[in-house]
């Protein structure tokens, strides 16, 4: 989606939250999404339905990225 970015955070040195991604629009954080349930939280703007569908499609890949970035810290 144009102007949207999905970021898997690395929580080094912090207590880990549940696996999640941050959604940014034009560089500004607008929401976060729990990867296990795809529940949107911390939402500042409504996310487009097609963006949520893309998250569903990439859910397993993003969970793998979360583990790679945060496992063992």
C-alpha positions in Angstrom: 0.0 0.0 0.0 1.3 3.3 -0.9 2.6 5.5 1.9 2.1 2.7 4.5 5.0 0.9 6.2 4.8 -2.2 8.4 7.7 -2.7 10.8 8.6 -5.6 13.1 10.2 -4.0 16.1 13.3 -5.3 17.9 12.7 -4.9 21.6 16.3 -5.2 22.8 16.7 -4.6 26.5 13.0 -4.2 27.1 10.4 -6.6 28.4 8.9 -8.2 25.4 5.3 -7.5 24.6 3.3 -10.0 22.6 4.6 -10.3 19.0 3.4 -7.2 17.1 4.1 -4.9 14.2 3.9 -1.1 14.0 2.0 0.5 11.1 3.2 3.9 9.9 1.6 6.2 7.4 4.0 8.7 5.8 6.5 7.9 8.6 4.0 8.6 11.4 3.0 5.7 13.7 -0.8 5.2 13.4 -1.4 1.8 14.9 0.1 -1.5 16.1 -1.2 -5.0 15.4 -0.7 -8.1 17.5 0.6 -10.8 15.2 -1.0 -13.8 16.8 -4.6 -12.5 16.6 -4.2 -9.6 14.2 -5.9 -7.4 16.7 -5.3 -3.7 16.1 -4.3 -1.6 19.2 -3.0 1.9 19.9 -4.8 3.0 16.8 -4.7 6.7 15.9 -6.3 6.3 12.4 -8.5 3.6 10.8 -6.4 1.1 8.8 -7.6 0.3 5.3 -9.2 -3.1 5.0 -6.8 -4.1 2.2 -3.8 -3.4 4.4 -5.3 -5.7 7.1 -5.7 -8.4 4.4 -2.1 -8.1 3.5 -1.2 -8.5 7.1 -3.2 -11.7 7.2 -1.4 -13.0 4.1 2.1 -12.2 5.6 1.3 -13.2 9.2 3.5 -16.3 9.4 6.4 -14.4 7.8 6.1 -11.5 10.2 5.9 -13.9 13.2 9.1 -15.6 12.0 10.8 -12.1 11.7 9.6 -11.3 15.3 11.2 -14.5 16.7 14.5 -13.8 14.8 14.7 -10.2 16.1 13.6 -10.9 19.6 14.3 -14.4 20.6 17.1 -14.7 23.2 17.3 -11.1 24.2 
